[in-house]
């Protein structure tokens, strides 16, 4: 059974509850007796990533990756990055 904890008690004992969640428990948070949130452990892959970030082994991305969308808009009339690279490569030959 999932344990319930009120917002005030959670705030007062946050470290203790986070430690329990870290060890696999699930805790339902209530506000005036009404459920408002669940504290659950991170999936193993998310936990591993968080540990790698905390240790400095990896650096998180500054912006979310959006496939198929250019990161920088090319002003009208300006060459695209691909065109600039093609010109540079042609000059090297």
C-alpha positions in Angstrom: 0.0 0.0 0.0 1.2 3.5 -0.8 1.8 5.7 2.2 0.1 9.1 2.3 1.8 12.2 3.7 0.5 15.8 4.1 2.3 18.7 2.6 3.4 20.1 5.9 4.8 16.9 7.2 6.6 16.3 3.9 8.1 19.8 4.0 9.3 19.2 7.6 10.7 15.7 6.9 11.6 16.0 3.2 15.1 14.4 3.5 13.6 11.4 5.2 10.8 10.9 2.6 13.2 11.4 -0.3 15.5 8.7 1.2 12.6 6.3 1.4 11.6 7.1 -2.3 15.3 6.6 -3.3 15.0 3.1 -1.8 11.9 2.2 -3.8 8.9 3.4 -1.8 6.1 5.3 -3.4 4.5 8.2 -1.4 1.3 10.0 -2.1 1.3 13.7 -1.2 -2.0 15.2 0.1 -3.1 18.7 0.6 -5.9 19.0 3.2 -6.6 15.3 2.7 -6.8 15.4 -1.1 -4.2 13.6 -3.2 -2.1 16.1 -5.2 1.1 14.3 -6.2 3.1 11.1 -6.1 6.7 10.7 -5.2 8.1 7.7 -7.0 11.7 6.6 -7.7 13.2 7.5 -11.0 13.5 4.7 -13.5 17.0 3.1 -13.4 18.1 4.7 -16.7 17.1 8.2 -15.5 18.8 7.6 -12.1 22.0 6.6 -13.9 21.9 9.7 -16.0 21.3 11.9 -12.9 24.3 10.2 -11.2 26.5 10.8 -14.3 25.5 14.5 -14.4 26.1 14.9 -10.7 29.6 13.3 -11.0 30.5 15.6 -13.9 31.0 12.7 -16.3 28.4 14.1 -18.7 26.9 17.5 -19.2 23.2 17.9 -19.8 22.0 19.6 -23.0 21.3 23.3 -22.8 18.3 22.9 -25.1 16.0 19.9 -25.9 16.8 18.2 -29.1 14.2 18.8 -31.8 14.7 16.5 -34.8 14.1 18.0 -38.2 14.1 21.6 -37.0 17.0 23.9 -37.8 18.6 25.4 -34.7 19.4 28.7 -36.4 17.2 30.5 -38.9 19.1 31.7 -42.0 18.3 35.3 -42.8 16.6 35.7 -46.2 19.2 36.1 -49.0 22.0 34.6 -47.0 23.6 31.3 -47.9 22.7 28.3 -45.8 25.4 26.5 -43.7 25.5 23.7 -46.3 26.1 26.2 -49.1 29.0 27.8 -47.1 30.6 24.5 -46.4 30.3 23.5 -50.1 32.1 26.7 -51.1 34.8 26.1 -48.5 35.3 22.6 -49.7 35.4 23.6 -53.3 38.1 26.2 -52.5 40.3 23.6 -50.8 40.4 21.4 -53.9 
